């Protein structure tokens, strides 16, 4: 009788989980993957990465069919081997912020008819109406990196003198009137410095050659745009509409202002601006000059909470029984937009190379085994998130590869993120167990 009740309870739980598409835990064997091989292979790849100074710490999470089948933390926060990495560590997500922060907000606004992908962006961002080279650029072109915008502007050059000292008219060493945006301990940016940043973006050059060029400039603008269109604070809007409904408690800007029991992993020993170990403050300088709240970077979180957001996308906007973003909107955003222009990108999302399946692992991006419908994003600090609608796989990789400095490039040289993804990509025929060593 007890066994029957347990069996019925399991059926009910499984049914609810399947219906709600929330993440649960399972073993690799339950989804027909070779558990022993997976653990051995990933352990070997990460250990080799740490040995070659690709990063001091890393974390890998993989979910299949909304079940977390692999989640391990490796190494230590720094190379002194004092603080071991843990599963609930919080990482600086860098550019992964783009698809976790402003992008769901933009998707929601498209669903509500407050944004139109094919209308000029100047319809919503008024300063561009006065710019001949920008007034007709559409939001679709911007999000697909097809607009010809400059890739990046180093705004740190505006606050540093030639000798490296900070210009006091823009940055103070303590919070004062008109200086409240905290970039680091003892560094407070002028409240209206964002206006200077927006002006430079508005006046930046646009290439006449409309081809794929990655640009993060408008992601510095998107938070302000979201506030203008919703009448809500950017962070509150994200929290109410996305993070709270999926129970992603650690996805946040300014994590040092929270009371997390989780450890925040350090990023870089900064010798240019902050002159100290950057931990709990955003690594990206442009986001830092906005007080740590931006659309290009600034978001922190755990692997589990990132997996929830990626599962939301994999479910085409649904999670925990709620349709948070319209299915048709998600499907549009994760599609390649300009393949005829040799542009692999979706709307905000990164995509595999257009000929990815034909390439070797060393040449492909990401793994050549992912489907053409898969999508995700990478981050400068060594982060990577990816989801595949065909295989129902979510892959999260976190690291602090910029420790001790951003000059560390072994993560790229060893192609670690794609090599690990490759381990999980093959699928077994129904009813069989796959041996990934074959």
C-alpha positions as CSV (number, residue, x, y, z in Angstrom):
1,X,0.0,0.0,0.0
2,X,2.8,2.4,0.9
3,X,4.6,1.6,-2.3
4,X,1.4,2.3,-4.3
5,X,1.0,5.6,-2.6
6,X,4.6,6.5,-3.3
7,X,4.2,5.5,-6.9
8,X,1.0,7.6,-7.2
9,X,2.7,10.5,-5.6
10,X,5.6,10.2,-8.0
11,X,3.1,10.2,-10.9
12,X,1.4,13.3,-9.6
13,X,4.7,15.1,-9.1
14,X,6.0,14.1,-12.5
15,X,2.8,15.3,-14.1
16,X,2.9,18.6,-12.4
17,X,6.5,19.1,-13.3
18,X,5.9,18.2,-16.9
19,X,3.0,20.5,-17.1
20,X,4.8,23.4,-15.5
21,X,8.2,22.7,-17.1
22,X,10.0,23.6,-13.9
23,X,13.5,22.2,-13.3
24,X,13.9,19.1,-11.1
25,X,16.8,16.8,-10.6
26,X,17.6,13.4,-12.2
27,X,20.6,11.2,-12.9
28,X,22.1,11.1,-16.4
29,X,21.0,7.5,-16.7
30,X,17.4,8.6,-16.5
31,X,17.8,10.4,-19.8
32,X,19.9,7.6,-21.3
33,X,23.3,9.2,-20.8
34,X,26.4,7.4,-19.5
35,X,26.9,9.0,-16.1
36,X,30.4,7.6,-15.4
37,X,31.8,8.8,-18.7
38,X,30.2,12.2,-18.4
39,X,31.7,12.8,-14.9
40,X,35.1,11.5,-15.9
41,X,35.2,13.5,-19.1
42,X,34.1,16.9,-17.6
43,X,36.3,16.4,-14.6
44,X,39.3,15.9,-16.9
45,X,38.5,18.9,-19.0
46,X,38.0,21.3,-16.1
47,X,41.0,20.0,-14.2
48,X,43.2,20.6,-17.2
49,X,41.7,24.1,-17.5
50,X,42.6,25.0,-14.0
51,X,46.1,23.5,-14.4
52,X,46.6,25.7,-17.4
53,X,45.3,28.8,-15.6
54,X,42.2,29.1,-17.7
55,X,40.3,30.0,-14.5
56,X,40.7,29.3,-10.8
57,X,37.0,28.2,-10.5
58,X,34.3,26.9,-12.7
59,X,30.8,25.4,-12.6
60,X,28.9,23.3,-15.0
61,X,25.2,22.7,-15.0
62,X,23.3,20.7,-17.6
63,X,19.6,20.0,-17.8
64,X,17.8,17.6,-20.1
65,X,14.0,17.5,-20.5
66,X,13.8,20.0,-17.6
67,X,15.8,17.7,-15.3
68,X,19.2,18.8,-14.0
69,X,21.4,15.8,-14.7
70,X,24.8,17.3,-14.0
71,X,25.8,20.1,-11.6
72,X,29.4,20.4,-10.3
73,X,31.7,23.1,-9.0
74,X,35.4,23.0,-9.5
75,X,38.5,24.7,-8.1
76,X,38.8,27.7,-5.8
77,X,37.7,31.3,-6.0
78,X,41.4,32.3,-6.5
79,X,44.6,30.5,-7.1
80,X,45.5,30.6,-3.4
81,X,43.2,27.7,-2.9
82,X,41.5,29.1,0.2
83,X,37.8,29.4,-0.7
84,X,36.5,26.3,-2.5
85,X,34.0,26.8,-5.3
86,X,30.4,25.8,-4.4
87,X,27.2,25.0,-6.3
88,X,25.5,28.2,-4.9
89,X,28.3,30.6,-5.7
90,X,27.3,33.8,-7.4
91,X,29.2,34.9,-10.5
92,X,29.5,38.1,-12.5
93,X,27.6,37.2,-15.7
94,X,29.1,39.9,-17.9
95,X,27.4,39.9,-21.4
96,X,25.1,37.1,-20.4
97,X,23.3,40.0,-18.8
98,X,22.1,41.0,-22.2
99,X,19.7,38.0,-22.6
100,X,18.9,37.8,-18.9
101,X,18.2,41.5,-18.2
102,X,16.9,43.8,-21.0
103,X,16.1,41.2,-23.5
104,X,13.1,39.6,-21.7
105,X,11.9,43.1,-21.0
106,X,12.0,44.0,-24.7
107,X,10.3,40.7,-25.6
108,X,7.5,41.5,-23.2
109,X,7.1,45.0,-24.7
110,X,7.0,43.6,-28.2
111,X,4.2,41.2,-27.1
112,X,2.3,44.1,-25.6
113,X,2.6,46.2,-28.8
114,X,4.7,48.9,-27.1
115,X,7.7,48.1,-29.3
116,X,7.7,47.1,-33.0
117,X,10.8,45.3,-34.3
118,X,10.4,46.8,-37.7
119,X,9.8,50.4,-36.9
120,X,12.7,52.7,-36.6
121,X,14.2,52.7,-33.2
122,X,14.0,56.5,-33.3
123,X,10.2,56.0,-32.8
124,X,11.0,55.1,-29.2
125,X,14.5,56.6,-28.6
126,X,13.8,60.2,-29.7
127,X,17.4,61.5,-29.9
128,X,17.9,59.3,-32.9
129,X,15.3,61.2,-34.9
130,X,17.8,64.0,-35.3
131,X,20.6,61.6,-36.5
132,X,20.5,61.1,-40.2
133,X,22.5,57.9,-40.0
134,X,20.3,56.4,-37.2
135,X,16.8,57.6,-37.7
136,X,15.8,54.7,-39.9
137,X,17.6,51.8,-38.1
138,X,15.1,49.3,-36.8
139,X,15.1,47.4,-33.5
140,X,15.3,44.2,-35.4
141,X,18.6,45.3,-37.1
142,X,20.0,46.5,-33.7
143,X,19.2,43.2,-31.9
144,X,20.6,41.1,-34.7
145,X,23.8,43.3,-34.8
146,X,23.0,44.2,-38.4
147,X,22.7,48.0,-37.9
148,X,26.3,49.0,-38.5
149,X,26.7,50.5,-35.0
150,X,30.1,50.8,-33.4
151,X,31.0,47.7,-31.4
152,X,32.1,49.5,-28.2
153,X,33.0,52.9,-26.7
154,X,35.5,52.9,-23.8
155,X,33.8,55.5,-21.5
156,X,36.5,54.9,-19.0
157,X,38.6,57.2,-21.1
158,X,36.3,60.1,-20.2
159,X,36.9,59.7,-16.4
160,X,40.6,59.0,-16.4
161,X,43.4,61.5,-17.1
162,X,46.4,60.6,-19.3
163,X,48.4,59.9,-16.2
164,X,45.7,57.4,-15.0
165,X,44.3,59.6,-12.2
166,X,40.5,60.0,-11.9
167,X,38.8,63.2,-13.1
168,X,37.1,64.4,-9.9
169,X,34.4,66.2,-11.8
170,X,33.1,62.8,-12.8
171,X,34.1,60.5,-9.9
172,X,34.3,61.2,-6.2
173,X,35.8,59.1,-3.4
174,X,32.7,59.3,-1.3
175,X,29.0,59.7,-1.9
176,X,28.0,63.3,-2.2
177,X,25.3,65.5,-3.7
178,X,24.9,64.5,-7.4
179,X,27.4,61.6,-6.9
180,X,25.5,58.4,-5.8
181,X,26.3,55.8,-8.4
182,X,28.7,53.4,-6.7
183,X,31.2,51.8,-9.1
184,X,33.4,50.4,-6.3
185,X,34.4,51.0,-2.7
186,X,35.4,54.7,-2.6
187,X,34.4,55.4,-6.2
188,X,31.1,57.3,-6.8
189,X,30.1,58.3,-10.3
190,X,28.3,61.5,-11.1
191,X,24.5,60.8,-11.3
192,X,24.2,62.4,-14.7
193,X,27.2,60.8,-16.3
194,X,24.8,58.5,-18.0
195,X,23.7,61.5,-20.1
196,X,27.2,61.9,-21.3
197,X,27.3,58.2,-22.3
198,X,24.0,58.4,-24.1
199,X,25.1,61.5,-26.0
200,X,28.2,59.7,-27.2
201,X,26.2,56.7,-28.3
202,X,23.7,58.9,-30.1
203,X,26.5,60.7,-31.9
204,X,28.6,57.5,-32.7
205,X,29.3,56.6,-36.3
206,X,27.2,54.1,-38.2
207,X,28.8,52.0,-40.9
208,X,27.3,52.3,-44.4
209,X,28.3,48.7,-45.0
210,X,25.4,46.8,-43.4
211,X,27.0,43.6,-42.3
212,X,27.1,41.6,-39.0
213,X,29.1,43.6,-36.5
214,X,28.5,42.8,-32.8
215,X,27.7,46.0,-30.9
216,X,26.7,46.3,-27.2
217,X,26.0,50.1,-27.3
218,X,22.2,50.1,-27.3
219,X,22.2,47.6,-24.4
220,X,23.5,50.6,-22.3
221,X,20.3,52.4,-23.5
222,X,17.7,49.7,-23.1
223,X,17.2,49.9,-19.3
224,X,16.3,53.6,-19.7
225,X,14.0,52.8,-22.6
226,X,12.3,50.0,-20.6
227,X,11.7,52.5,-17.8
228,X,10.3,55.1,-20.3
229,X,7.9,52.6,-21.9
230,X,6.7,50.9,-18.7
231,X,6.8,53.7,-16.2
232,X,8.6,51.3,-13.8
233,X,12.1,51.0,-12.4
234,X,14.2,48.7,-14.6
235,X,15.2,46.3,-11.8
236,X,11.7,46.2,-10.4
237,X,10.3,45.4,-13.8
238,X,12.6,42.5,-14.3
239,X,12.0,41.2,-10.8
240,X,8.2,41.4,-11.0
241,X,7.8,40.0,-14.5
242,X,10.5,37.3,-14.7
243,X,12.8,36.6,-11.7
244,X,10.1,36.2,-9.0
245,X,7.7,34.1,-11.1
246,X,10.5,31.6,-11.9
247,X,12.0,31.8,-8.3
248,X,15.4,33.1,-9.5
249,X,16.4,34.6,-6.2
250,X,20.0,35.4,-7.0
251,X,19.6,37.1,-10.3
252,X,20.4,40.7,-9.3
253,X,22.4,43.8,-9.9
254,X,24.5,45.2,-7.1
255,X,24.8,41.9,-5.2
256,X,26.8,43.4,-2.3
257,X,23.7,45.4,-1.4
258,X,21.8,42.2,-0.8
259,X,22.0,39.8,2.2
260,X,23.0,36.7,0.3
261,X,24.5,33.8,2.3
262,X,26.0,32.7,-1.0
263,X,29.6,33.6,-1.8
264,X,30.3,36.0,-4.6
265,X,33.2,34.9,-6.8
266,X,35.9,37.6,-7.5
267,X,36.7,38.6,-11.0
268,X,39.8,40.7,-11.7
269,X,42.7,42.4,-9.9
270,X,42.0,45.7,-11.5
271,X,45.1,48.0,-11.8
272,X,43.5,50.7,-14.0
273,X,40.3,52.0,-12.4
274,X,39.5,50.3,-9.1
275,X,43.0,49.4,-8.1
276,X,41.9,46.3,-6.1
277,X,40.2,43.0,-6.3
278,X,36.8,43.3,-8.0
279,X,34.3,41.2,-6.1
280,X,30.6,42.0,-5.9
281,X,31.0,45.0,-8.2
282,X,30.5,44.6,-11.9
283,X,33.7,43.9,-13.9
284,X,32.6,45.8,-17.0
285,X,33.7,49.4,-16.8
286,X,30.9,50.8,-18.8
287,X,28.3,49.1,-16.6
288,X,30.3,50.3,-13.5
289,X,30.1,53.9,-14.7
290,X,26.3,53.5,-14.7
291,X,26.4,52.5,-11.0
292,X,26.4,48.7,-11.8
293,X,22.9,48.7,-13.3
294,X,23.0,48.3,-17.1
295,X,21.8,46.2,-19.9
296,X,25.2,45.2,-21.3
297,X,26.6,43.8,-18.1
298,X,26.0,44.0,-14.3
299,X,23.8,41.1,-13.6
300,X,25.0,38.4,-11.1
301,X,23.6,35.0,-10.3
302,X,24.0,31.3,-9.7
303,X,24.0,28.5,-12.3
304,X,20.7,27.2,-11.1
305,X,18.9,30.6,-11.6
306,X,20.5,31.0,-15.0
307,X,19.2,27.5,-15.9
308,X,15.7,28.6,-14.9
309,X,15.8,31.5,-17.3
310,X,17.2,29.4,-20.1
311,X,14.5,26.8,-19.4
312,X,11.9,29.6,-19.6
313,X,13.2,30.3,-23.1
314,X,13.3,26.6,-24.0
315,X,9.7,26.4,-22.9
316,X,8.9,29.3,-25.3
317,X,8.1,31.7,-22.5
318,X,6.4,29.4,-20.1
319,X,7.6,28.3,-16.6
320,X,5.9,27.0,-13.5
321,X,2.5,27.0,-15.2
322,X,2.7,30.7,-16.3
323,X,3.1,32.1,-19.8
324,X,5.5,34.9,-18.9
325,X,6.3,35.8,-22.6
326,X,4.2,35.0,-25.6
327,X,5.3,31.8,-27.4
328,X,5.4,33.5,-30.8
329,X,7.6,36.3,-29.5
330,X,10.2,33.9,-28.1
331,X,10.2,31.8,-31.3
332,X,10.8,35.0,-33.3
333,X,13.7,36.1,-31.1
334,X,15.6,32.8,-31.2
335,X,15.5,32.6,-35.0
336,X,18.4,33.6,-37.3
337,X,17.4,37.0,-38.8
338,X,19.8,37.7,-41.6
339,X,21.3,34.5,-42.9
340,X,21.6,35.9,-46.4
341,X,24.0,38.5,-45.0
342,X,26.1,35.8,-43.4
343,X,24.8,36.8,-40.0
344,X,24.1,33.9,-37.6
345,X,22.4,36.0,-34.9
346,X,18.9,35.9,-33.5
347,X,17.4,38.9,-31.8
348,X,19.7,39.4,-28.9
349,X,20.5,35.8,-28.8
350,X,23.7,34.3,-30.2
351,X,23.3,31.3,-32.6
352,X,25.7,28.6,-34.0
353,X,27.7,29.4,-37.1
354,X,25.5,29.0,-40.1
355,X,27.6,26.0,-41.3
356,X,28.3,24.8,-37.8
357,X,27.4,21.1,-38.3
358,X,30.0,20.9,-41.1
359,X,32.9,22.1,-38.9
360,X,35.3,20.4,-36.6
361,X,35.0,21.0,-32.8
362,X,38.0,23.4,-33.0
363,X,36.5,25.4,-35.8
364,X,32.8,25.4,-34.7
365,X,30.9,27.7,-32.5
366,X,29.7,26.4,-30.1
367,X,29.8,22.6,-30.3
368,X,29.2,21.3,-33.9
369,X,26.7,18.9,-32.4
370,X,24.1,21.5,-31.3
371,X,21.1,22.0,-33.5
372,X,20.7,25.1,-35.8
373,X,17.7,26.1,-33.6
374,X,19.8,26.3,-30.5
375,X,20.7,29.7,-28.9
376,X,22.4,31.4,-26.0
377,X,25.1,33.9,-25.2
378,X,28.7,34.2,-23.8
379,X,30.2,36.6,-21.3
380,X,33.7,38.2,-21.1
381,X,34.3,37.0,-17.5
382,X,34.1,33.4,-18.7
383,X,30.4,32.7,-18.6
384,X,28.3,30.8,-21.2
385,X,24.6,29.8,-21.4
386,X,23.0,27.7,-24.2
387,X,19.7,26.0,-24.9
388,X,18.7,23.6,-27.6
389,X,15.0,23.1,-28.5
390,X,15.7,19.9,-30.5
391,X,17.5,18.1,-27.7
392,X,15.8,19.9,-24.8
393,X,19.2,20.6,-23.3
394,X,20.2,23.6,-21.2
395,X,23.9,24.1,-20.7
396,X,25.4,26.6,-18.1
397,X,29.1,27.3,-17.7
398,X,30.4,29.7,-15.2
399,X,33.9,30.7,-14.4
400,X,36.1,33.7,-13.4
401,X,38.5,33.4,-16.3
402,X,39.6,37.1,-15.9
403,X,41.3,36.3,-12.6
404,X,43.8,37.6,-11.9
405,X,43.7,39.6,-15.1
406,X,41.7,39.7,-18.4
407,X,44.9,38.8,-20.2
408,X,44.1,35.1,-19.3
409,X,43.0,33.5,-22.6
410,X,43.5,29.8,-22.0
411,X,39.7,29.3,-21.9
412,X,39.7,30.3,-25.5
413,X,42.9,28.5,-26.5
414,X,41.6,25.3,-25.0
415,X,38.0,25.9,-26.3
416,X,36.8,24.6,-22.9
417,X,33.2,25.7,-23.1
418,X,32.5,24.1,-26.4
419,X,34.5,21.0,-25.6
420,X,32.3,20.4,-22.5
421,X,29.1,21.2,-24.4
422,X,30.2,18.6,-26.9
423,X,30.2,15.9,-24.2
424,X,26.5,16.3,-23.6
425,X,25.2,17.0,-27.1
426,X,24.8,13.4,-28.5
427,X,21.5,11.8,-27.9
428,X,20.7,8.1,-27.7
429,X,18.0,6.3,-29.6
430,X,14.9,5.8,-27.4
431,X,15.3,3.0,-24.8
432,X,19.1,2.8,-25.2
433,X,21.9,4.1,-23.1
434,X,24.5,6.1,-25.0
435,X,28.2,5.6,-24.4
436,X,29.8,8.9,-25.2
437,X,33.2,7.3,-25.6
438,X,32.0,5.7,-28.8
